[in-house]
């Protein structure tokens, strides 16, 4: 295996890790509106991800940086062609982070309601747009012989891409509901399981159509195996959720996301961005890659620092592993600071 193939795999792993971790973050943010009945319950939901949401976003920064360094032509074409949706995602992530930090800085109910509204929308919009973006990457876009995207914004909103957005939105909501059931106690835990069932059934219907469509147009034997794993994991997650086995439900909902995203990369390889104008103009792991020396140096750095990052993040999840409920909110005071414990 050549180094450019290795880095394609590593970038796929980074995106898979990001969607696995940030997926339940987005899901929690979306559920603050339909699941939480009052300010105290919204705070409980936010507190479940309070210690980890910013660490989860590191995976996005690393994936973007690795793409820039390992496949500069891929990065340039992707971020110029998908400028508007990626800018919307970036703005949402910025506002979302500010909302988490500022929500409890003042006691006025209107102040908190506004930031809670921001958390909801800045979780929902990226959850949808990431699916749109990756569906277009796999489907292919209008790339010319100079490796430039020559299509328009509205070309990205095709039926396949919109379906991909609905799939990620529903899967992340399901993943978040399962995580909420895993991390909470009391009545909100039971309602989270009920919400997970509804979101999971919606995700199953949408994902089945999207993944079969992907397999039919771009699939191979490896992507078919990933499709089967995704389907089995999603069914298992629904059954575990119904049996109130939240731990297994979370593992399997995460496995669904892992297998589904892996299927997209397996269907994409060896392209990184196919051209719909001419297959010979497609960006591949070969013609979009950096020099062998750059890839070699990056591999050494990644081998040293990646285990350290994984150990630190694993330690964070271990420290903040306990369940929480409204009884853990001091005085149920909605103006209290965000509880990181």
GUGU-991206 format. One record per residue (C-alpha): x, y, z. Coordinates in pm, 1 decimal. Layout:
+----------+----------+----------+
:        X :        Y :        Z :
+----------+----------+----------+
:        X :        Y :        Z :
...
+----------+----------+----------+
END
This chain:
+----------+----------+----------+
:        X :        Y :        Z :
+----------+----------+----------+
:      0.0 :      0.0 :      0.0 :
:    136.4 :    340.6 :   -101.4 :
:    151.7 :    630.4 :    144.8 :
:   -123.5 :    819.4 :    -38.3 :
:   -349.2 :    517.3 :     12.4 :
:   -255.8 :    509.1 :    380.8 :
:   -347.0 :    874.2 :    419.3 :
:   -678.3 :    825.2 :    242.5 :
:   -754.8 :    559.9 :    503.7 :
:   -636.7 :    783.9 :    788.5 :
:   -850.1 :   1073.5 :    667.9 :
:  -1147.7 :    837.5 :    642.4 :
:  -1082.5 :    729.1 :   1002.2 :
:  -1069.4 :   1092.3 :   1116.5 :
:  -1403.4 :   1170.8 :    951.4 :
:  -1554.8 :    852.4 :   1092.9 :
:  -1433.7 :    949.6 :   1440.7 :
:  -1571.4 :   1299.5 :   1398.1 :
:  -1916.9 :   1182.9 :   1292.2 :
:  -1925.9 :    919.6 :   1567.5 :
:  -1842.6 :   1173.8 :   1839.3 :
:  -1990.9 :   1493.8 :   1704.2 :
:  -2293.7 :   1296.4 :   1587.6 :
:  -2432.3 :   1257.6 :   1938.6 :
:  -2335.1 :   1619.6 :   2014.3 :
:  -2552.1 :   1733.2 :   1724.8 :
:  -2824.0 :   1494.1 :   1834.4 :
:  -2825.8 :   1633.7 :   2187.8 :
:  -2846.7 :   1987.1 :   2053.6 :
:  -3140.4 :   1894.9 :   1831.3 :
:  -3318.0 :   1720.1 :   2118.5 :
:  -3301.6 :   2022.1 :   2349.5 :
:  -3621.2 :   2143.1 :   2184.2 :
:  -3843.9 :   1832.0 :   2138.1 :
:  -3718.4 :   1625.1 :   2434.2 :
:  -3656.4 :   1870.0 :   2718.8 :
:  -3971.2 :   2003.3 :   2884.2 :
:  -3817.4 :   2285.0 :   3087.7 :
:  -3500.3 :   2478.9 :   3142.3 :
:  -3364.3 :   2231.1 :   3396.5 :
:  -3399.4 :   1940.3 :   3152.2 :
:  -3239.2 :   2140.3 :   2874.1 :
:  -2948.8 :   2205.7 :   3105.8 :
:  -2926.1 :   1834.4 :   3184.6 :
:  -2902.3 :   1753.3 :   2814.7 :
:  -2640.3 :   2020.1 :   2755.1 :
:  -2443.0 :   1899.8 :   3056.5 :
:  -2421.0 :   1547.4 :   2912.5 :
:  -2191.1 :   1683.9 :   2642.2 :
:  -2052.2 :   1979.7 :   2838.4 :
:  -1711.9 :   1822.1 :   2913.9 :
:  -1658.3 :   1666.1 :   2570.0 :
:  -1817.9 :   1863.8 :   2286.1 :
:  -1516.4 :   2084.6 :   2219.8 :
:  -1279.5 :   1787.1 :   2226.7 :
:  -1500.5 :   1608.2 :   1974.7 :
:  -1459.6 :   1897.5 :   1731.7 :
:  -1083.0 :   1846.7 :   1733.5 :
:  -1145.4 :   1552.3 :   1500.8 :
:  -1287.8 :   1792.8 :   1242.6 :
:   -986.5 :   2023.6 :   1266.5 :
:   -752.2 :   1727.5 :   1231.4 :
:   -944.1 :   1585.3 :    935.3 :
:   -937.3 :   1921.3 :    758.6 :
:   -569.8 :   1975.1 :    833.7 :
:   -476.9 :   1625.2 :    721.6 :
:   -667.9 :   1672.7 :    395.9 :
:   -491.0 :   2003.5 :    334.2 :
:   -146.5 :   1850.8 :    392.5 :
:   -192.3 :   1506.8 :    232.8 :
:   -424.4 :   1596.9 :    -58.4 :
:   -395.0 :   1971.7 :   -129.3 :
:   -580.7 :   1951.4 :   -461.9 :
:   -869.7 :   1770.6 :   -293.6 :
:   -876.7 :   2032.4 :    -19.4 :
:   -864.8 :   2323.0 :   -265.8 :
:  -1139.8 :   2188.1 :   -491.6 :
:  -1359.1 :   2081.6 :   -200.2 :
:  -1340.3 :   2402.7 :     -1.6 :
:  -1376.2 :   2628.7 :   -303.6 :
:  -1656.8 :   2433.6 :   -468.7 :
:  -1848.0 :   2370.6 :   -144.1 :
:  -1771.5 :   2716.7 :     -8.1 :
:  -2127.2 :   2819.6 :     86.0 :
:  -2235.9 :   2501.1 :    270.7 :
:  -1899.8 :   2468.4 :    445.3 :
:  -1912.7 :   2834.7 :    547.5 :
:  -2262.4 :   2778.9 :    689.2 :
:  -2131.3 :   2481.2 :    885.8 :
:  -1837.8 :   2683.2 :   1017.3 :
:  -2061.9 :   2971.8 :   1125.9 :
:  -2295.3 :   2726.2 :   1298.8 :
:  -2009.3 :   2561.4 :   1486.1 :
:  -1881.5 :   2900.6 :   1602.2 :
:  -2223.4 :   3021.3 :   1717.8 :
:  -2293.2 :   2683.9 :   1880.3 :
:  -1974.2 :   2701.6 :   2085.1 :
:  -2055.8 :   3056.4 :   2192.9 :
:  -2409.2 :   2946.6 :   2286.3 :
:  -2279.8 :   2668.6 :   2510.6 :
:  -2054.9 :   2913.0 :   2694.2 :
:  -2284.6 :   3217.7 :   2707.5 :
:  -2619.3 :   3051.8 :   2777.0 :
:  -2588.1 :   3065.8 :   3156.8 :
:  -2389.8 :   3387.2 :   3186.2 :
:  -2699.7 :   3596.9 :   3258.6 :
:  -3016.0 :   3510.5 :   3458.1 :
:  -3278.3 :   3658.4 :   3223.0 :
:  -3506.3 :   3385.7 :   3077.6 :
:  -3509.6 :   3556.5 :   2737.5 :
:  -3129.3 :   3551.7 :   2723.7 :
:  -3123.1 :   3177.6 :   2790.8 :
:  -3407.9 :   3100.9 :   2550.2 :
:  -3226.4 :   3280.3 :   2268.6 :
:  -2905.5 :   3083.2 :   2323.2 :
:  -3100.5 :   2757.9 :   2355.0 :
:  -3267.5 :   2836.2 :   2023.6 :
:  -2921.9 :   2892.5 :   1876.5 :
:  -2801.6 :   2555.9 :   2010.2 :
:  -3093.9 :   2381.5 :   1841.6 :
:  -3051.7 :   2538.8 :   1497.7 :
:  -2671.9 :   2530.5 :   1495.2 :
:  -2689.3 :   2158.9 :   1568.6 :
:  -2960.9 :   2079.7 :   1314.7 :
:  -2814.1 :   2270.5 :   1018.4 :
:  -2463.9 :   2111.8 :   1026.0 :
:  -2614.2 :   1767.6 :   1087.6 :
:  -2802.4 :   1808.2 :    759.7 :
:  -2532.4 :   1984.3 :    558.0 :
:  -2259.8 :   1731.1 :    634.5 :
:  -2474.9 :   1465.3 :    471.2 :
:  -2534.0 :   1689.0 :    168.8 :
:  -2160.2 :   1753.9 :    134.1 :
:  -2045.9 :   1393.4 :    159.8 :
:  -2321.7 :   1267.8 :    -66.1 :
:  -2200.3 :   1508.5 :   -334.8 :
:  -1840.1 :   1397.8 :   -284.3 :
:  -1936.3 :   1035.6 :   -348.0 :
:  -2179.9 :   1111.2 :   -630.7 :
:  -1935.5 :   1340.5 :   -807.0 :
:  -1952.0 :   1704.9 :   -904.7 :
:  -1863.8 :   1921.4 :  -1205.1 :
:  -1481.6 :   1930.9 :  -1203.7 :
:  -1292.8 :   2049.1 :  -1510.3 :
:   -951.5 :   1949.0 :  -1645.5 :
:   -780.5 :   2209.7 :  -1421.5 :
:   -926.2 :   2041.7 :  -1109.1 :
:  -1166.7 :   2330.5 :  -1052.1 :
:  -1529.9 :   2297.2 :   -948.2 :
:  -1733.9 :   2467.9 :  -1220.1 :
:  -2083.3 :   2393.2 :  -1092.6 :
:  -2306.4 :   2618.1 :   -883.8 :
:  -2448.3 :   2609.9 :   -532.5 :
:  -2785.5 :   2479.0 :   -646.8 :
:  -2617.6 :   2186.7 :   -824.0 :
:  -2522.1 :   2057.3 :   -480.3 :
:  -2888.7 :   2037.5 :   -377.8 :
:  -2972.9 :   1735.8 :   -592.8 :
:  -3209.4 :   1458.1 :   -473.0 :
:  -2928.8 :   1218.9 :   -377.0 :
:  -2748.4 :   1483.6 :   -171.9 :
:  -3066.5 :   1601.7 :      0.9 :
:  -3144.4 :   1242.8 :     93.6 :
:  -2791.6 :   1212.9 :    233.0 :
:  -2857.3 :   1518.0 :    447.6 :
:  -3177.3 :   1366.6 :    585.7 :
:  -2989.3 :   1044.5 :    662.3 :
:  -2718.0 :   1216.4 :    867.1 :
:  -2976.6 :   1435.2 :   1039.4 :
:  -3187.2 :   1136.5 :   1144.8 :
:  -2888.2 :    916.9 :   1236.1 :
:  -2731.1 :   1187.9 :   1450.5 :
:  -3063.7 :   1253.8 :   1623.1 :
:  -3097.2 :    882.6 :   1696.3 :
:  -2736.8 :    866.0 :   1818.0 :
:  -2796.3 :   1167.5 :   2041.7 :
:  -3117.3 :   1023.6 :   2187.6 :
:  -2940.5 :    698.5 :   2272.0 :
:  -2657.5 :    897.6 :   2432.3 :
:  -2910.9 :   1100.0 :   2632.5 :
:  -3068.6 :    777.8 :   2761.1 :
:  -2722.9 :    648.5 :   2851.8 :
:  -2620.9 :    962.0 :   3040.1 :
:  -2936.6 :   1064.7 :   3225.7 :
:  -3161.7 :    940.4 :   3504.7 :
:  -3529.1 :    985.2 :   3576.1 :
:  -3816.4 :   1065.6 :   3346.4 :
:  -3597.8 :   1224.9 :   3080.0 :
:  -3414.2 :    894.0 :   3040.3 :
:  -3739.1 :    713.9 :   2955.3 :
:  -3842.6 :    985.0 :   2711.2 :
:  -3500.0 :    974.1 :   2549.6 :
:  -3546.9 :    602.3 :   2477.7 :
:  -3888.5 :    675.7 :   2324.9 :
:  -3736.7 :    951.1 :   2112.1 :
:  -3456.3 :    716.0 :   2007.1 :
:  -3711.4 :    463.9 :   1880.2 :
:  -3885.2 :    722.9 :   1660.6 :
:  -3561.4 :    871.4 :   1529.9 :
:  -3413.0 :    526.6 :   1474.7 :
:  -3707.2 :    406.8 :   1266.6 :
:  -3691.5 :    722.6 :   1054.9 :
:  -3315.4 :    680.1 :   1013.4 :
:  -3359.3 :    316.0 :    913.2 :
:  -3605.7 :    401.5 :    637.2 :
:  -3398.3 :    688.5 :    499.2 :
:  -3061.8 :    512.7 :    532.9 :
:  -3187.1 :    199.7 :    358.0 :
:  -3278.8 :    398.2 :     47.1 :
:  -2962.2 :    609.7 :     53.6 :
:  -2716.2 :    325.4 :    109.8 :
:  -2877.1 :     99.9 :   -151.5 :
:  -2871.0 :    392.5 :   -395.8 :
:  -2502.8 :    448.2 :   -317.5 :
:  -2422.0 :     81.4 :   -362.5 :
:  -2608.4 :     63.6 :   -691.8 :
:  -2429.4 :    365.3 :   -840.6 :
:  -2081.0 :    348.7 :   -691.4 :
:  -2051.1 :     37.3 :   -481.0 :
:  -1813.0 :   -256.7 :   -471.8 :
:  -1768.5 :   -565.6 :   -258.8 :
:  -1614.5 :   -377.3 :     32.8 :
:  -1884.8 :   -112.7 :     38.3 :
:  -2150.3 :   -384.3 :     27.6 :
:  -1996.8 :   -544.2 :    337.6 :
:  -2005.5 :   -206.1 :    514.4 :
:  -2369.7 :   -161.8 :    409.9 :
:  -2463.7 :   -495.4 :    564.7 :
:  -2281.0 :   -408.6 :    886.7 :
:  -2456.3 :    -69.7 :    903.8 :
:  -2798.7 :   -230.3 :    861.9 :
:  -2732.3 :   -500.5 :   1121.8 :
:  -2589.4 :   -248.0 :   1368.2 :
:  -2890.7 :    -18.1 :   1330.6 :
:  -3133.5 :   -304.2 :   1386.5 :
:  -2931.9 :   -413.5 :   1689.2 :
:  -2931.0 :    -58.4 :   1827.1 :
:  -3309.6 :    -37.6 :   1798.3 :
:  -3353.1 :   -370.6 :   1976.2 :
:  -3106.2 :   -276.9 :   2250.9 :
:  -3280.6 :     57.4 :   2298.6 :
:  -3616.4 :   -118.8 :   2329.7 :
:  -3467.9 :   -349.8 :   2594.3 :
:  -3331.2 :    -47.5 :   2787.0 :
:  -2973.3 :   -161.8 :   2726.9 :
:  -2845.4 :    189.9 :   2667.7 :
:  -2478.4 :     94.3 :   2664.0 :
:  -2523.3 :   -157.1 :   2384.7 :
:  -2762.9 :     74.4 :   2203.8 :
:  -2500.8 :    349.7 :   2203.1 :
:  -2223.4 :    117.1 :   2084.2 :
:  -2441.8 :    -11.6 :   1803.0 :
:  -2575.0 :    329.8 :   1699.9 :
:  -2213.7 :    440.6 :   1682.4 :
:  -2127.2 :    131.0 :   1480.1 :
:  -2404.5 :    225.1 :   1237.8 :
:  -2247.5 :    565.1 :   1177.6 :
:  -1899.8 :    413.4 :   1150.7 :
:  -2010.2 :    154.8 :    894.5 :
:  -2220.3 :    401.3 :    694.0 :
:  -1939.7 :    658.9 :    664.8 :
:  -1687.9 :    383.2 :    592.1 :
:  -1914.0 :    266.2 :    310.5 :
:  -1901.3 :    611.3 :    152.4 :
:  -1521.3 :    615.3 :    155.4 :
:  -1502.8 :    257.1 :     28.1 :
:  -1737.3 :    344.7 :   -257.1 :
:  -1531.8 :    656.9 :   -330.0 :
:  -1183.1 :    499.5 :   -343.5 :
:   -956.1 :    543.2 :   -540.5 :
:  -1122.9 :    875.9 :   -626.0 :
:  -1138.9 :   1154.2 :   -372.2 :
:  -1371.6 :   1372.4 :   -581.5 :
:  -1514.0 :   1221.1 :   -900.6 :
:  -1584.1 :   1448.9 :  -1196.0 :
:  -1926.2 :   1421.8 :  -1357.1 :
:  -1795.8 :   1601.7 :  -1667.5 :
:  -1523.4 :   1353.1 :  -1754.1 :
:  -1399.7 :   1057.6 :  -1544.7 :
:  -1044.7 :   1138.2 :  -1651.0 :
:  -1073.4 :   1474.4 :  -1473.6 :
:  -1158.6 :   1313.4 :  -1139.1 :
:   -936.7 :   1379.7 :   -840.5 :
:   -780.4 :   1057.8 :   -716.7 :
:   -552.1 :    951.6 :   -433.2 :
:   -269.7 :    968.9 :   -685.6 :
:   -315.6 :   1295.8 :   -873.8 :
:   -439.7 :   1494.6 :   -570.4 :
:   -171.7 :   1382.0 :   -323.7 :
:    126.3 :   1567.9 :   -179.7 :
:    484.3 :   1461.3 :   -245.0 :
:    608.9 :   1130.3 :    -98.9 :
:    842.0 :   1320.7 :    135.5 :
:    553.0 :   1524.4 :    278.0 :
:    343.4 :   1212.9 :    331.1 :
:    636.1 :   1034.4 :    498.1 :
:    694.7 :   1322.7 :    739.6 :
:    322.6 :   1342.6 :    819.5 :
:    314.3 :    969.3 :    890.2 :
:    594.4 :   1001.1 :   1147.9 :
:    422.9 :   1292.4 :   1323.9 :
:     86.3 :   1113.3 :   1325.9 :
:    241.1 :    797.3 :   1469.5 :
:    379.5 :    994.8 :   1763.0 :
:     89.7 :   1223.2 :   1854.0 :
:   -223.7 :   1026.5 :   1761.7 :
:   -195.5 :    777.4 :   2051.8 :
:   -151.5 :   1066.5 :   2296.6 :
:   -466.5 :   1239.6 :   2172.6 :
:   -665.9 :    916.1 :   2191.8 :
:   -546.2 :    846.8 :   2546.6 :
:   -635.7 :   1196.0 :   2663.5 :
:   -982.4 :   1189.3 :   2508.6 :
:  -1050.7 :    841.4 :   2646.7 :
:   -950.4 :    965.0 :   2992.6 :
:  -1193.8 :   1257.4 :   2958.6 :
:  -1484.1 :   1026.5 :   2884.0 :
:  -1390.1 :    803.3 :   3175.7 :
:  -1379.9 :   1092.4 :   3422.1 :
:  -1721.5 :   1225.1 :   3312.6 :
:  -1890.7 :    887.3 :   3276.2 :
:  -2165.0 :    921.0 :   3539.7 :
:  -2532.0 :    980.9 :   3468.1 :
:  -2696.5 :   1311.3 :   3558.7 :
:  -3051.6 :   1431.7 :   3615.0 :
:  -3244.3 :   1740.8 :   3720.7 :
:  -3165.6 :   1659.9 :   4082.8 :
:  -2801.1 :   1730.7 :   4005.1 :
:  -2882.2 :   2084.4 :   3892.6 :
:  -2809.2 :   2301.7 :   4200.0 :
:  -3146.6 :   2433.3 :   4310.9 :
:  -3271.8 :   2375.3 :   3958.3 :
:  -3140.3 :   2725.6 :   3901.0 :
:  -3143.7 :   2795.5 :   3525.3 :
:  -2903.1 :   3084.0 :   3573.0 :
:  -2632.7 :   2866.4 :   3722.0 :
:  -2314.7 :   2817.0 :   3526.3 :
:  -2277.9 :   2522.2 :   3290.8 :
:  -2200.4 :   2223.2 :   3508.4 :
:  -1904.1 :   2038.7 :   3364.0 :
:  -1934.8 :   1749.5 :   3608.4 :
+----------+----------+----------+
END
